[in-house]
């Protein structure tokens, strides 16, 4: 009797295993069939989308932009650890308009920013000031390579002062068109992806303008162009340089709420009358990260790095905090803000 029961259990176990194998095979067959139907449906969807796109009028212009207003306020009352009360507001904006038709492309962008800060016991001072316009025209050579021409102009809106001087008649060190920079060039533009552009020009001109005589006399942005015989080989208000130029642009939206834009410009003046300066490369690198928190609230981080061997900045100070020596240095600026933002 025991042998009979054991045999029945073994037979039932075998049949159950075979049933499970049959069920697995059936499910695998069903999955294969559904996947085939899915692929067929996707092809139909793609075909219909193509037909819809063909019926729509062509769109040659792509436009948009971003704007934000950031506020910051710090206050103290009987605060044992100490601190300085400060209030600041900064406005930033970016607009772009890009055109593309057949072999022609034309990219335009304008970046502006202006900010004010007021610390306890001091007047309002600007802590951000920028006008930056770039336009690039391209003619397609291959799928990813264009013949291109580029124009880039940047300056600032308002006067800036040397606040290390306590006197109310402190010297002005910047203003609109003092300085201003204009870059003109012809070259090739390589676009491996929609969000990356690498532009190179072997024939580029960089023009520096300082249209305020009091600022020009300081020779901060244009060095003293006087040779050993005392002859001036360029004006205090204007300087032209010619050389090699490269511009790398990365502009990508990683998600609907997070984007990054970075532009690196490199220029080498191989015609500098000072032969030693021909080894120097001017660097201008700007990066912006934008985070959309809600529909109208956002955060941004901006960094700006500059190196120009012709621009002197204070390198040493005396006990009173006054600059005593000047020379070229890496200039770095950062700005972080949270406030109202709108993307369009």
C-alpha positions in Angstrom: 0.0 0.0 0.0 2.9 2.4 0.8 4.5 1.6 -2.5 1.3 2.4 -4.3 0.9 5.8 -2.5 4.5 6.7 -3.2 4.1 5.8 -6.9 0.9 8.0 -7.1 2.7 10.9 -5.6 5.6 10.6 -8.0 3.2 10.5 -11.0 1.3 13.6 -9.8 4.5 15.5 -9.3 5.7 14.7 -12.8 2.3 15.7 -14.3 2.4 19.0 -12.3 5.9 19.8 -13.5 4.8 19.1 -17.1 1.8 21.4 -16.7 4.0 24.2 -15.4 6.3 23.7 -18.4 3.4 23.9 -20.8 2.1 27.1 -19.0 5.6 28.8 -19.2 5.8 28.0 -22.9 2.3 29.3 -23.5 3.1 32.6 -21.7 6.4 33.0 -23.6 4.5 32.5 -26.9 1.8 35.0 -25.8 4.6 37.6 -24.9 6.3 37.1 -28.3 3.0 37.6 -30.1 2.2 40.8 -28.1 5.7 42.2 -28.8 5.2 41.6 -32.5 1.9 43.5 -32.4 3.5 46.3 -30.4 6.3 46.7 -33.0 3.7 46.8 -35.8 1.6 49.4 -33.9 4.7 51.6 -33.4 5.4 51.5 -37.1 1.9 52.6 -37.8 2.2 55.5 -35.2 5.5 56.6 -36.7 4.1 56.6 -40.2 1.0 58.7 -39.1 3.3 61.1 -37.2 5.3 61.6 -40.4 2.2 62.2 -42.4 1.0 64.8 -39.9 4.4 66.5 -39.9 4.3 66.7 -43.7 0.9 68.4 -43.6 2.0 71.0 -41.2 3.5 74.3 -42.5 7.3 74.3 -42.2 8.8 76.0 -39.1 12.0 77.9 -39.8 12.3 80.0 -36.7 12.7 78.6 -33.1 12.4 81.3 -30.4 12.3 81.3 -26.7 13.9 82.7 -23.6 14.3 82.8 -19.8 14.0 85.6 -17.3 14.3 85.7 -13.5 14.4 88.2 -10.6 16.2 87.1 -7.5 16.0 88.7 -4.1 18.2 88.4 -1.0 17.9 90.0 2.4 19.9 89.6 5.6 19.2 91.4 8.8 20.5 91.4 12.4 19.3 92.8 15.7 21.5 92.3 18.8 23.2 89.4 17.1 26.1 88.3 19.3 28.0 86.7 16.5 27.9 89.9 14.4 27.2 90.4 10.7 26.3 93.0 8.1 22.8 93.7 7.0 22.4 93.6 3.3 19.7 93.6 0.6 20.1 92.8 -3.0 18.1 92.3 -6.2 19.3 90.8 -9.5 17.6 90.6 -12.8 18.7 88.2 -15.5 17.3 87.5 -19.0 18.1 85.5 -22.1 16.3 85.4 -25.4 17.2 83.5 -28.5 15.9 83.3 -32.1 17.3 80.6 -34.4 16.6 80.2 -38.1 17.1 77.0 -40.1 16.1 76.3 -43.7 17.7 73.9 -46.1 21.5 74.6 -45.9 21.2 77.9 -44.1 21.2 78.5 -40.4 21.3 81.7 -38.3 21.6 81.6 -34.5 21.0 84.6 -32.3 21.1 85.1 -28.5 21.1 88.0 -26.1 22.1 87.6 -22.4 21.6 90.5 -20.0 21.9 90.9 -16.3 21.8 93.7 -13.8 21.9 93.6 -10.0 22.2 96.0 -7.0 23.3 95.4 -3.4 23.0 97.6 -0.4 25.0 96.8 2.8 24.5 98.6 6.1 26.2 102.0 6.0 26.8 102.0 2.3 25.0 103.2 -0.8 23.6 100.9 -3.5 26.3 99.3 -5.6 25.9 97.1 -8.6 26.9 93.5 -8.2 26.0 92.3 -11.7 26.0 94.0 -15.0 26.2 92.3 -18.4 25.1 92.8 -22.1 26.2 89.9 -24.3 24.9 89.5 -27.9 26.0 86.7 -30.2 25.0 86.0 -33.8 26.3 83.2 -36.0 25.5 82.5 -39.6 26.1 79.1 -41.1 26.1 77.4 -44.5 25.9 73.6 -44.4 29.0 71.7 -45.7 28.1 68.3 -44.4 25.5 66.9 -42.0 27.5 68.1 -38.9 29.8 70.7 -40.4 29.0 74.3 -41.4 30.9 77.2 -43.0 30.2 79.9 -40.5 30.7 83.6 -39.6 30.4 84.8 -36.0 29.8 88.2 -34.3 30.0 88.6 -30.5 29.5 91.9 -28.7 29.6 92.5 -24.9 29.7 95.4 -22.5 27.7 96.6 -19.5 24.8 99.0 -18.7 26.0 101.3 -15.9 29.1 102.8 -14.3 31.2 100.9 -11.9 33.5 102.4 -9.3 36.6 101.6 -7.3 35.2 101.2 -3.8 38.6 100.7 -2.2 38.7 104.5 -2.4 36.6 105.9 0.4 36.3 109.4 -1.1 32.9 110.2 -2.7 34.8 111.2 -5.8 36.1 107.7 -6.2 37.4 106.8 -9.7 35.1 105.3 -12.3 36.5 102.0 -13.6 33.8 100.8 -16.0 30.8 102.2 -17.9 28.7 101.5 -21.0 31.2 101.0 -23.9 34.0 101.2 -21.5 35.1 98.6 -22.0 33.2 96.9 -24.8 34.5 93.9 -26.9 33.6 93.0 -30.4 34.6 89.7 -31.9 34.3 89.1 -35.7 35.4 85.9 -37.4 35.0 83.4 -40.2 35.5 79.7 -39.8 33.9 76.3 -39.4 31.2 75.2 -37.0 31.0 71.5 -36.0 27.7 70.4 -34.4 27.9 66.7 -33.4 24.6 67.0 -31.5 21.8 69.5 -31.1 23.2 70.8 -27.8 26.9 71.1 -28.7 28.6 73.4 -31.1 32.4 73.7 -31.7 33.4 76.8 -33.7 36.9 77.4 -34.9 38.3 80.4 -36.9 41.8 80.9 -38.1 40.9 84.5 -39.1 39.4 86.4 -36.2 39.4 90.0 -35.1 39.0 91.1 -31.5 38.3 94.8 -31.0 38.4 96.5 -27.6 36.7 99.9 -27.0 37.1 102.2 -24.0 35.0 105.2 -24.9 35.4 107.0 -21.6 38.7 109.0 -21.5 39.0 108.8 -17.7 38.8 105.0 -17.8 41.0 104.8 -20.8 43.7 106.8 -19.1 44.0 104.0 -16.4 45.1 101.5 -19.1 43.1 98.7 -17.3 41.6 97.2 -20.4 44.0 98.5 -23.1 47.7 98.5 -22.2 49.9 101.5 -22.8 50.7 101.1 -26.6 53.9 103.1 -26.5 57.1 101.7 -28.0 60.7 102.3 -26.8 60.9 105.5 -28.9 57.8 106.9 -27.3 55.6 106.3 -30.4 52.0 105.3 -29.7 51.1 102.3 -31.9 47.4 102.2 -30.9 44.9 104.5 -29.3 44.0 104.5 -25.6 40.3 104.2 -26.6 40.5 101.5 -29.2 42.6 98.4 -30.0 42.4 95.8 -32.8 43.8 92.3 -32.4 43.9 89.6 -35.1 44.4 85.9 -34.5 42.9 82.5 -33.9 39.5 82.1 -32.2 37.5 79.1 -30.8 34.0 79.1 -29.3 32.5 76.0 -27.6 28.8 76.1 -26.8 26.9 73.5 -24.7 23.2 74.2 -24.2 21.1 71.3 -23.0 17.8 70.7 -21.1 18.4 67.5 -19.1 14.9 67.4 -17.8 11.8 69.7 -18.1 13.0 71.4 -14.9 16.8 71.4 -15.2 19.0 72.9 -17.9 22.6 74.0 -18.3 24.4 76.4 -20.7 28.1 76.8 -20.9 30.1 78.9 -23.4 33.9 78.9 -23.6 35.7 81.4 -25.8 39.5 81.2 -26.6 41.5 83.8 -28.5 45.1 84.1 -29.4 46.5 87.3 -30.8 49.3 86.2 -33.2 49.8 89.8 -34.5 50.6 91.4 -31.1 53.3 94.0 -31.4 54.6 92.7 -28.1 56.0 89.4 -29.3 55.9 87.8 -25.8 52.1 88.3 -25.7 51.6 86.1 -28.7 52.0 83.1 -26.4 49.1 84.2 -24.2 45.5 83.0 -24.8 42.5 85.1 -23.7 39.9 82.9 -21.9 36.2 83.7 -21.3 34.1 81.0 -19.8 30.5 81.4 -18.7 28.3 78.7 -17.2 24.6 78.9 -16.1 22.6 76.2 -14.3 18.8 76.7 -14.1 16.5 74.7 -11.8 12.7 75.2 -12.1 11.2 74.5 -8.6 7.6 75.5 -9.4 6.0 77.2 -12.3 7.2 80.6 -11.3 9.9 79.9 -8.7 13.4 78.9 -9.8 17.0 78.7 -8.7 20.1 79.6 -10.8 23.9 79.3 -10.4 26.1 81.4 -12.7 29.9 81.3 -12.9 32.2 83.4 -15.0 36.0 82.9 -15.5 38.2 85.4 -17.4 41.9 85.5 -18.1 43.3 88.3 -20.3 46.9 89.1 -20.1 46.2 92.7 -21.2 43.8 93.4 -18.3 45.5 94.4 -15.0 43.8 93.8 -11.7 45.2 94.6 -8.2 47.7 92.0 -6.9 49.0 93.7 -3.8 47.5 96.0 -1.2 48.9 98.3 1.6 47.8 98.4 5.2 45.0 100.8 4.3 43.6 98.3 1.8 44.7 100.4 -1.2 46.1 98.5 -4.3 49.9 99.0 -4.7 50.6 96.6 -7.6 48.7 95.4 -10.7 49.0 92.6 -13.1 47.0 89.9 -15.1 45.2 87.4 -12.9 42.4 84.8 -13.3 39.2 86.7 -12.7 36.3 84.6 -11.3 32.7 85.5 -10.4 29.8 83.4 -9.1 26.2 84.2 -8.4 23.5 82.0 -6.9 19.9 83.1 -6.6 16.4 81.9 -5.9 13.4 84.0 -7.0 10.7 84.5 -9.6 11.5 82.9 -13.0 9.7 82.4 -16.2 10.7 80.3 -19.3 9.1 81.0 -22.6 
